[in-house]
Amino acid sequence: MAYLLVLAFLLVAQAHGAPKEYSQQGGALLDSLKLQVGLLTNETENYSPQVQPPGTNRRIPQSIIIGVRKGGTRALLEMLDIHPEIVVATTEVHFFDWDENYSKGFKWYKNMMPFSYENQITVEKTPGYFTSSLAPERIHEMNSSIKLLLILRDPTERVISDYTQVYYNRLENRKPVQVIEEIVIRNGALNTKYKAIQRSLYDVHMENWLKYFSLDQIHIVDGDTLIRDPLPELQKVEKFLNLRPRIMSSNFYFNQTKGFYCIRSDGRERCLHESKGRPHPMVNSTVLEQLQAYFKDHNQNFYRMVNRSFDWH
């Protein structure tokens, strides 16, 4: 109770323009107190203050959504949050792929998790983990038996989605933009060093994960199917996590305006952030064919690695 009173005082002081020297001295304390009551959030989303319910604790995740970027990780996390036995970390923690966070230690990581009951599974998601060379070993060191969720989509579509996100971000920040063809093609050839293309080499990244985890610890969610028909994919995740089936078709409804499924649970309806589902640019057909040809062998290799095929070009 005492730290809540101090927090309230600091927030009021901030709002009324405390002296600079006071703000500097109180900043660290304010952040610490915010962390204790769950007020620290990311820059794009707002979450309710979280006070510890009786009988709960912050726990290291029992499952992590490791990626892939622009594969549907946010949709997967939001949809899993429907399940009463799942609690989700609402921010991307970037603990295992960012050295500056990893150096803060596992205690810091645990403090970034939500409060949960003993019968609940804590799930964290950071899409950057899948393509990180450091994350597999670091996660294995924390928990060698952890269950990992990997959501993938057609690698060519993922490249275009990756480009689209950066394109809109640059527009919003009034930075210069390029059409996708100017980035993907350099000197008449495919720019294979383009980060978005590198992220879609699923076999290259999967090889690193299979050095530390067995295939039965990694459940692959079909991101293309999740968009079209969420329930079957989520039922597979429930089974993988040994959860009772609690997610139902009534938890989803198709939003004609947005063009994808939204969520209905706990008497309320919600859709993903407006930044999700943005229209992709028209891409030159020759460029598309070059991307698809480049990914073909990588896709086939990935299918062999995971003993499963996907409907990718």
N, C-alpha and C positions, 0 to 999 in steps of 0.2 A: 504493500500500500504506500509505503514511504516513497519508493521510486516512482510510483504513478503520480504522486503529488509534485515531485521534483520535475517530472516530465511535463506536467501541465504548466508549471511555472515557466519552464524554459520555452515552451511553445508560445505562451502568451508574450514573453519577453521578446521572442523573435518577431512576432507579429507587430509589436509596437516599436521595433527598431532599437534594439539594445546597442550600447556602445560597442565599437569594433573590438576593443580588447576583451570585452566580456564574451562576445560571440566566439572569438578564437578559443578562449579558455573553456567555454561551455560546449563547443561543437562536438568534441570527442565524447563527452558525457551524454549529450543528447543522442548521438548515434548509438551509443551503448544501450541507453534506455529504450530507444526505438526498437533495437534488435530484440530486447527482452520481451517486449509486448507485441512483436510482430508487425511493426510499422514500416520497416524497410521494404521498399518495393523497387521495381525497375522503372525506367523512364516512360514507358509507353502504357502501362496498365496500373490501375489503382485497386488496392485490396483493402478489406476491412481490417481494423485493428484486431489483433489476435491475442487474447488473454488465455492463459493455460487452463483448460477445463480440468476438473478433478479426475484423477486416474489416468492422465495422459502424459506423454513425454515426447521429446524430440528424438527421433531415431535415424540412424544411418539407413539409407534406402535399401530395401530388399530387392528392388528392381529399378533399372535405369533405362530410359529411352535414349539410346546412344546416337541416333540419327535416322536418316541423313537430312542435311539441310535442304529445305524446300521439298521434302518428301512427304510431309503431312504430319510432322511431329506435334505441332500445336493442336491439330484436330484430334489426333490420337489421345493426347493428354486430357483434353477437355471431355472427350467421350468416355474415357476410363473413369473420370472423376464422378460420373453418374453412380458408379458402384459404391455401395455403402461401406465396403471393406477396403476401399482404396482412398488414400489421401495423397494429394499431389503437391509438390513444390512448385509454386506458381511462377518463380523466376528461373531463368537459365543461369545456373550457378557457375559454370565454367571452372569447376574445381580441378578436374583431371587433365584439362588441356591448356590451362593458363598457369604458368609457373608462379606468377605473383599470388595467385589464389592457393595453389597447392602448397606453397611454402607456409601458409597460415595454419596448416595442420588439420587433422580430422575433427578435432573439437570445434573448430570454426565451421567446418563443413556441416557437422551435425546441427549446429546452431542455425544454419540456413534452412533446415527442414521444418515442416509444419508439425504441430502437435498431433499425436495419434494414440489410439488405444492399442492394447496388446494384440487384438484380433485383426488389426488393420495392416495393410501393406503400404509403405511409403514409396512413392514413385517420383524420381527426379528425371528431368529431360534436358539435355544439352546437345543439340544436333552436331556441334563441332567435335564431339568425342569420336565419332566413327572415322573421321579422316585424320585424327591426331595420331602421330606415331608414339606418343607417350601414354595416352589414356588406357590402352588395354592392360599394360603391365601395372599401372597405378591402381586401376580398379581391382585387378586380381590380387594385389597386395592387401587391399582393404577387405575383400571378401571373395575368395576363390570359387565359391558356390553360388554367387549372385545370378539372378535371372535377368537377361538382357533383351530389350525390345529394339528391333531395327526395322524401320519403315522405309520402304524403297518404292520408287516409281520409275517409269520408263526414263532411262538416263538422258535421252535427247530432250524430252519434255522437262526434265529436271534442270538441264542447262538453261533452257529458255525461261523457266520460272526464276532461276537464280539471277539471270540477267534482268528480268522484269523488276525484281525487288530492288536491285541496285539502281536501276534506271529511275524508278519513282523516288527513291531516297535522294538521289542527286537532284532531281527536279525540285523536290521540296526544300532542299538546302541551297537552291539556286546555283548549282554547280553544272558545268558543261556536261553534255551527254553525247553518246555515240550510238548510231544504229547498231544492231547486233551483228550484222554482216561485217562491219568494220573491225569488230573485236575478234570474231570467230575466225575470220580469214585474214591472214597476213602474207603478203607477197605471193598471193595466188594459192597458198596452201593452208590447210587447217592449222589454227594456232593451238596446238596441243598443250602449250604451257599455260593457257588461260585457266585460271583457278576453277571456274565453273565446270570446265571439261575434266580437270583433274579430280574434282569431287565425285564425278559420275563414273569413275573407274572402280566399280564396286569390288571386282575381284582383287585388285591391288590392296585395297584397304581391308577386305575380309581376311586375306592371308595373314595379316598382322594379328587380327583378333583370334584366329584359330591357333595361334601359337600359345595362347594363354587360356582359352576357353573351349570346351567341347561344343560341338554343333548343337547338342540337345539343350545347351544353356542359352542359346540365341534363337529367339523366335522372330521370324521375318514376317512383317505385316505388309500385305500388298497395298501400297498407297493408292494405286489407281482404282482398285476395287473398293477401298474404304470410302472414296469420294462418291462412287456410284451407288453402293449398297453397304452401309456401315455395319449392320448387325452381324452378318456371318464372320467378318474379320474380328469383331470385338468378342464374339463367342469363343473364337479360337484363342484369344488372349486370356480370357477367363479360365479356360481349360489349362493353358500353359502355366498360369499363376496359381493353379489349384484353388480357384475361387468358385463359390456357388454361383450358378447362373442368375444374375439379377438385372442385366441390361436387356431391355425388350424393344420391340419395334415401335412401341408407343412412345419411346424416348426420343424419337426422331421425326422430323417433318421436313419436307422439301420446300425450300424458299425459292419461289419462281424468280423473284427479283435478283437475288444473289447468285442463283444457279447452283446451289449446293445445299446439303442437309444441315439443318440447325438442330439444337438440342432442347428437349423438353424434360425437365425433372424438378422435383420439389415444388411443384406448382408454378413454375416460371419457365419462360422460354428465352433462349439466348442463341445468338449466332457468333461465329468467329469474328475477330476484329476486322474492320473494313479494309485493312491492308491485305487480308487473305482473299484469294479468289479473284485478284485483279486480272483483267483481260490480257492475254499474251499478245505481243506484236505479231504481225504477219511476217513470216521468215521466208526468204528466197528458197524455192524448192530445191535448187542445186545445193545450197548450204545444208538444208535438212538431210539430203541424201548423203552428203559428206560426213555429217555427224553420225548418222545411222550406220554407215559403212565402218567408220572408225570404232564404234562401240560393239560391233557385231561379235568379233572374236573375244573381246573382254566379257561380253554377256554370256557367251557359250562357256567360257572358262568358269564364270561365276556359277552358272547352272550346275556344272559338274561338282564344284566345291560344296554346294549346299544341297545337292541331290533333289533339285527342284527347278522347274522352268517357269518363266513368266511370259506374258503376252507383250513383249517389248519388240520394237522394230529392230 
